[in-house]
Amino acid sequence: MTFRDAYPAFQALAAALLFGVSAPVSKLLLHEIEPAMLAGLLYLGSGAGLLLFRIIRKTAGGSGDTEAKLAPSDIPWLAAATLAGGVAAPIILLFSLRHTPAATASLLLNFECAATTLIAAILFKESISRRAWGAILCITFAGILLSTDFKASGGLSFSTLGVLMACLFWGIDNNFIRNISAKDPLAIVTIKGFGAGLISLGSGFLIGNPLPRFDMILGAMILGCMSYGLSIVLFIYAMRGLGAGRTSALFATAPIFGIILSLILFQETPDGLFIAALPIMIIGAIFLVTEQHKHIHRHEEIIHEHRHAHTDGHHDRHHRRPDDIAITHTHTHNHDPVEHAHQHMPDIHHRHGHQSEWEAS
């Protein structure tokens, strides 16, 4: 596997790192900020941080037109993703986090992977290979081990169910965003951040939440910029190359980073289940990073717009201009029907069906 092939996997792991630290840090902030208010500040921070980045990049002369712009047909997907993953999921998570240990919550967030993959496979017909299913099972089994409490008297607590419900909403969000992942990720996350942030803040004011101190506001917005802004941008870039299921499976390593920070912040001692689950989760991630998939497949004719260069193997047959063969740019273009075989993932050009399980090794 070349660096170019593995790059989306590294993007997904970086997104996992940034998101993984959010649960323990958010639990600290919940001592000073109410859940709905904190959810609003986190997403406002993601929107404001990315908007500032866009302004700085444009001021410095960076190119801002190499990504496809959102179209009117993309708005319903973005609005639904904002309500599911930007409003419902974080508010439910933060209310649950008040009554759940930070390390446990970090581990339970692993179930976002399972929710995303099942929705991608069942509702959006995304093909999942045996190797990928094996990786997902490893990561999910590790999450089950880590969230098991043999001393508990009965089933799951309401707070645990709340974390799992948040994962379900984020799974819905991931699949909605998948459908517009070819468009500008910065624009998607900026709009989603401001939209979700204002709705959650408004909800907080309506139920009487007080406005926190300035330093708490600043801290929450910085956390949101990194864990809900930059993390989601990296996640969307990764989905372009890996598809929703595989990206979410790699993203499911986020609990490891959350656990490590929780152990540092809350002085918790790792138990035997943590030691047993850690190598299982790592094996699952390795399975995905080293996945190979090659078979004869057919591309139907399609007209779309997204960021591309004419050297990537799918844009070298048409609309070639001498001055931009190797330069990344965006414009509406068409692909003629073609049948060929090469290494690929369920990216925006390879969301085709399969007659049987993927021939992945």
C-alpha positions as CSV (number, residue, x, y, z in Angstrom):
1,M,0.0,0.0,0.0
2,T,1.4,3.4,-1.0
3,F,1.3,6.5,1.1
4,R,-1.4,7.9,-1.1
5,D,-3.6,4.9,-0.4
6,A,-2.9,5.0,3.3
7,Y,-3.3,8.8,3.7
8,P,-7.1,8.6,4.3
9,A,-6.5,6.1,7.1
10,F,-4.1,8.5,8.8
11,Q,-6.7,11.3,8.4
12,A,-9.3,9.1,10.1
13,L,-6.9,8.3,13.0
14,A,-6.0,12.0,13.4
15,A,-9.7,12.7,13.6
16,A,-10.1,10.0,16.2
17,L,-7.3,11.5,18.3
18,L,-8.9,14.9,18.3
19,F,-12.4,13.6,19.0
20,G,-11.2,11.1,21.6
21,V,-10.0,13.8,24.0
22,S,-13.3,15.5,24.0
23,A,-15.1,13.3,26.5
24,P,-12.7,13.7,29.5
25,V,-12.2,17.4,28.8
26,S,-15.9,17.9,28.4
27,K,-16.5,16.2,31.8
28,L,-14.2,18.7,33.4
29,L,-16.1,21.6,31.8
30,L,-19.5,20.2,32.9
31,H,-18.5,21.2,36.5
32,E,-19.0,24.9,35.3
33,I,-21.2,24.7,32.2
34,E,-24.7,23.1,31.7
35,P,-24.9,20.4,29.0
36,A,-27.0,22.2,26.5
37,M,-24.9,25.4,26.8
38,L,-21.7,23.4,26.5
39,A,-23.0,21.6,23.4
40,G,-23.7,25.0,21.9
41,L,-20.3,26.4,22.7
42,L,-18.5,23.3,21.4
43,Y,-20.2,23.6,18.0
44,L,-19.9,27.4,17.9
45,G,-16.2,26.9,18.5
46,S,-15.9,24.5,15.6
47,G,-17.7,26.9,13.3
48,A,-15.9,30.0,14.4
49,G,-12.4,28.3,14.4
50,L,-12.9,27.0,10.8
51,L,-14.3,30.3,9.6
52,L,-11.2,32.1,11.1
53,F,-9.0,29.6,9.3
54,R,-10.7,30.2,6.0
55,I,-10.3,34.0,6.4
56,I,-6.6,33.7,7.3
57,R,-6.0,31.3,4.4
58,K,-7.7,33.7,2.0
59,T,-5.9,36.7,3.4
60,A,-2.5,34.9,3.0
61,G,-3.3,34.3,-0.6
62,G,-4.1,30.6,-0.3
63,S,-6.4,29.0,-2.9
64,G,-10.0,28.8,-1.7
65,D,-11.7,27.5,-4.8
66,T,-10.3,24.0,-5.2
67,E,-13.3,22.4,-3.4
68,A,-16.7,22.0,-4.9
69,K,-19.3,24.3,-3.5
70,L,-22.5,23.1,-1.8
71,A,-25.5,22.9,-4.1
72,P,-29.2,23.4,-3.1
73,S,-29.6,19.6,-3.3
74,D,-27.0,19.2,-0.6
75,I,-28.8,21.4,2.0
76,P,-31.3,18.7,3.2
77,W,-28.5,16.3,3.9
78,L,-26.5,19.0,5.8
79,A,-29.6,20.1,7.7
80,A,-30.5,16.6,8.8
81,A,-26.8,15.9,9.8
82,T,-26.8,19.1,11.8
83,L,-29.9,18.2,13.8
84,A,-28.9,14.5,14.3
85,G,-25.1,14.9,15.0
86,G,-24.8,18.5,15.9
87,V,-27.7,19.0,18.2
88,A,-29.2,15.7,19.4
89,A,-26.1,13.6,19.8
90,P,-23.9,16.1,21.8
91,I,-26.7,17.2,24.1
92,I,-27.6,13.6,24.9
93,L,-24.0,12.7,25.4
94,L,-23.2,15.6,27.8
95,F,-26.3,15.0,29.9
96,S,-25.2,11.3,30.1
97,L,-21.6,12.3,30.8
98,R,-22.6,13.9,34.1
99,H,-23.4,10.5,35.5
100,T,-20.8,8.4,33.6
101,P,-17.1,8.1,34.3
102,A,-15.1,9.8,31.5
103,A,-13.1,6.7,30.6
104,T,-16.3,4.6,30.4
105,A,-18.0,7.2,28.2
106,S,-14.9,7.4,25.9
107,L,-15.1,3.6,25.5
108,L,-18.8,3.5,24.8
109,L,-18.4,6.1,22.1
110,N,-16.8,3.2,20.2
111,F,-20.4,2.1,19.3
112,E,-20.6,5.0,16.8
113,C,-18.6,2.7,14.5
114,A,-21.1,-0.1,14.6
115,A,-24.0,2.3,14.1
116,T,-22.4,4.0,11.2
117,T,-21.4,0.8,9.5
118,L,-24.8,-0.9,9.9
119,I,-26.6,2.2,8.5
120,A,-24.1,2.4,5.6
121,A,-24.5,-1.2,4.8
122,I,-28.3,-1.6,5.3
123,L,-29.7,1.8,4.2
124,F,-27.0,3.0,1.7
125,K,-25.9,-0.4,0.4
126,E,-22.2,0.3,1.0
127,S,-20.2,-2.9,0.4
128,I,-18.2,-4.1,3.4
129,S,-15.5,-6.8,3.0
130,R,-14.9,-9.7,5.2
131,R,-11.7,-8.1,6.4
132,A,-13.5,-4.9,7.2
133,W,-16.3,-6.7,9.1
134,G,-13.6,-8.6,11.0
135,A,-12.0,-5.2,11.9
136,I,-15.3,-3.8,13.0
137,L,-16.0,-6.9,15.1
138,C,-12.6,-6.6,16.8
139,I,-13.1,-2.9,17.6
140,T,-16.7,-3.4,18.8
141,F,-15.8,-6.5,20.9
142,A,-13.0,-4.4,22.5
143,G,-15.6,-1.7,23.3
144,I,-17.9,-4.3,24.8
145,L,-15.1,-5.6,27.0
146,L,-14.1,-2.2,28.1
147,S,-17.7,-1.2,29.0
148,T,-18.5,-4.4,30.9
149,D,-18.9,-4.1,34.6
150,F,-19.1,-7.6,36.3
151,K,-19.9,-5.9,39.6
152,A,-23.1,-4.3,38.3
153,S,-26.3,-5.6,39.6
154,G,-28.3,-5.5,36.4
155,G,-28.5,-4.1,32.9
156,L,-27.3,-0.8,31.4
157,S,-27.8,2.4,33.3
158,F,-29.8,5.3,31.8
159,S,-26.6,7.3,31.4
160,T,-25.0,4.4,29.5
161,L,-28.1,4.2,27.2
162,G,-27.7,7.9,26.7
163,V,-24.2,7.5,25.4
164,L,-25.3,4.7,23.1
165,M,-28.2,6.8,21.8
166,A,-25.7,9.6,21.1
167,C,-23.6,7.1,19.1
168,L,-26.7,6.2,17.0
169,F,-27.4,9.8,16.2
170,W,-23.7,10.3,15.2
171,G,-24.0,7.2,13.0
172,I,-26.9,8.8,11.2
173,D,-25.0,12.0,10.9
174,N,-21.9,10.3,9.4
175,N,-24.0,8.6,6.7
176,F,-25.8,11.9,5.8
177,I,-22.5,13.7,5.5
178,R,-21.1,10.8,3.4
179,N,-23.6,11.8,0.7
180,I,-22.1,15.3,0.4
181,S,-18.5,14.4,1.3
182,A,-17.3,15.4,-2.2
183,K,-18.1,19.0,-1.4
184,D,-16.0,21.5,0.6
185,P,-15.5,20.0,4.1
186,L,-14.6,23.4,5.6
187,A,-17.9,24.8,4.4
188,I,-19.8,21.8,5.6
189,V,-18.4,21.9,9.1
190,T,-18.5,25.7,9.4
191,I,-22.2,25.8,8.5
192,K,-22.9,22.8,10.7
193,G,-21.0,24.3,13.6
194,F,-22.8,27.6,13.6
195,G,-26.2,26.0,13.0
196,A,-25.9,23.4,15.7
197,G,-24.2,25.8,18.1
198,L,-27.0,28.5,17.8
199,I,-29.8,25.9,18.2
200,S,-28.2,24.3,21.3
201,L,-27.3,27.7,22.9
202,G,-30.9,28.8,22.2
203,S,-32.2,25.7,23.9
204,G,-29.9,26.3,26.9
205,F,-31.2,29.8,27.3
206,L,-34.8,28.6,27.0
207,I,-34.4,26.2,29.9
208,G,-32.7,28.8,32.0
209,N,-29.0,27.8,31.7
210,P,-26.7,30.6,32.9
211,L,-24.0,32.0,30.7
212,P,-20.6,30.7,32.0
213,R,-17.5,32.7,32.7
214,F,-15.5,34.0,29.8
215,D,-12.5,31.6,30.4
216,M,-14.9,28.7,30.4
217,I,-16.5,29.9,27.2
218,L,-13.1,30.3,25.6
219,G,-12.0,26.8,26.7
220,A,-15.2,25.2,25.4
221,M,-14.9,26.9,22.1
222,I,-11.2,25.9,21.7
223,L,-12.1,22.3,22.5
224,G,-15.0,22.5,20.0
225,C,-12.7,23.9,17.3
226,M,-10.3,20.9,17.6
227,S,-12.6,18.0,18.6
228,Y,-15.8,18.9,16.6
229,G,-14.3,21.2,13.9
230,L,-10.9,20.0,12.7
231,S,-11.7,16.4,13.6
232,I,-14.9,16.4,11.4
233,V,-13.0,18.0,8.5
234,L,-10.4,15.2,8.7
235,F,-13.2,12.6,9.0
236,I,-14.9,13.9,5.8
237,Y,-11.6,13.9,3.9
238,A,-11.1,10.3,5.0
239,M,-14.6,9.3,3.9
240,R,-13.7,10.4,0.4
241,G,-11.1,7.7,0.2
242,L,-12.4,5.0,2.5
243,G,-16.2,5.2,2.6
244,A,-18.3,5.7,5.7
245,G,-17.9,2.2,7.2
246,R,-14.1,1.9,7.1
247,T,-13.6,5.5,8.2
248,S,-15.9,5.0,11.2
249,A,-14.1,1.8,12.1
250,L,-10.8,3.6,12.2
251,F,-12.5,6.5,14.0
252,A,-13.6,3.9,16.6
253,T,-10.0,4.0,18.0
254,A,-10.9,7.4,19.5
255,P,-11.7,5.7,22.9
256,I,-8.1,4.7,23.3
257,F,-7.1,8.4,23.3
258,G,-10.0,9.3,25.6
259,I,-9.0,6.6,28.1
260,I,-5.4,7.7,28.2
261,L,-6.3,11.3,28.9
262,S,-9.0,10.2,31.4
263,L,-6.3,8.1,33.3
264,I,-4.2,11.2,33.5
265,L,-6.9,13.7,34.5
266,F,-8.9,11.5,36.9
267,Q,-6.1,9.3,38.2
268,E,-7.9,6.1,37.2
269,T,-6.0,2.8,37.1
270,P,-6.4,0.6,34.1
271,D,-8.0,-2.8,34.9
272,G,-7.6,-6.2,33.3
273,L,-10.3,-5.6,30.7
274,F,-8.5,-2.5,29.4
275,I,-5.3,-4.5,29.1
276,A,-7.2,-7.3,27.3
277,A,-9.1,-5.0,25.0
278,L,-6.3,-2.7,23.9
279,P,-4.5,-5.2,21.5
280,I,-7.9,-6.3,20.1
281,M,-8.7,-2.7,19.1
282,I,-5.2,-2.2,17.6
283,I,-5.5,-5.4,15.6
284,G,-8.8,-4.1,14.2
285,A,-7.2,-0.8,13.1
286,I,-4.3,-2.7,11.5
287,F,-6.8,-4.8,9.5
288,L,-8.3,-1.7,8.0
289,V,-5.1,0.1,7.3
290,T,-3.7,-2.9,5.4
291,E,-6.9,-3.9,3.6
292,Q,-6.5,-4.7,-0.1
293,H,-9.4,-4.7,-2.6
294,K,-9.1,-5.3,-6.3
295,H,-11.5,-6.7,-8.9
296,I,-13.0,-5.9,-12.3
297,H,-15.7,-3.3,-11.8
298,R,-17.8,-1.1,-14.1
299,H,-18.2,2.7,-13.7
300,E,-21.5,4.0,-15.1
301,E,-21.7,7.4,-16.7
302,I,-21.9,10.1,-14.1
303,I,-21.8,13.9,-14.0
304,H,-20.7,15.5,-10.8
305,E,-18.4,18.1,-9.2
306,H,-15.6,17.6,-6.7
307,R,-12.0,18.4,-6.0
308,H,-9.7,16.4,-8.3
309,A,-6.5,16.4,-10.4
310,H,-6.0,14.8,-13.8
311,T,-3.3,12.4,-12.5
312,D,-5.5,10.3,-10.1
313,G,-6.5,7.6,-12.7
314,H,-10.2,8.7,-12.9
315,H,-9.8,12.2,-14.5
316,D,-7.2,11.7,-17.2
317,R,-9.6,11.0,-20.1
318,H,-11.7,14.2,-20.3
319,H,-11.7,17.9,-19.9
320,R,-7.9,18.0,-19.8
321,R,-6.4,21.5,-19.9
322,P,-2.6,21.8,-20.4
323,D,-2.2,24.1,-17.4
324,D,-4.0,22.0,-14.8
325,I,-3.2,18.4,-15.5
326,A,-1.5,18.0,-12.1
327,I,-3.1,20.9,-10.3
328,T,-5.9,20.2,-7.9
329,H,-9.1,22.1,-8.9
330,T,-12.8,21.7,-9.1
331,H,-15.5,22.0,-11.9
332,T,-18.4,20.0,-13.1
333,H,-17.2,17.1,-15.3
334,N,-18.5,13.8,-16.6
335,H,-17.1,10.2,-16.6
336,D,-17.9,7.9,-19.5
337,P,-18.8,4.2,-18.7
338,V,-15.6,2.2,-18.2
339,E,-14.7,-1.2,-16.9
340,H,-11.3,-1.9,-15.3
341,A,-9.6,-3.4,-12.3
342,H,-7.4,-1.7,-9.8
343,Q,-6.9,-1.2,-6.0
344,H,-9.8,0.9,-4.6
345,M,-12.0,1.6,-1.7
346,P,-15.7,2.7,-1.6
347,D,-14.7,6.3,-2.3
348,I,-16.9,8.8,-4.3
349,H,-16.0,6.9,-7.5
350,H,-16.4,3.4,-6.2
351,R,-19.7,3.1,-4.5
352,H,-20.7,0.2,-6.8
353,G,-22.4,-3.0,-5.7
354,H,-20.7,-6.4,-5.5
355,Q,-22.0,-9.8,-6.5
356,S,-20.5,-11.3,-3.5
357,E,-18.4,-10.4,-0.5
358,W,-15.4,-8.2,-1.4
359,E,-12.3,-9.9,-2.6
360,A,-10.3,-8.2,0.1
361,S,-7.3,-9.8,1.6
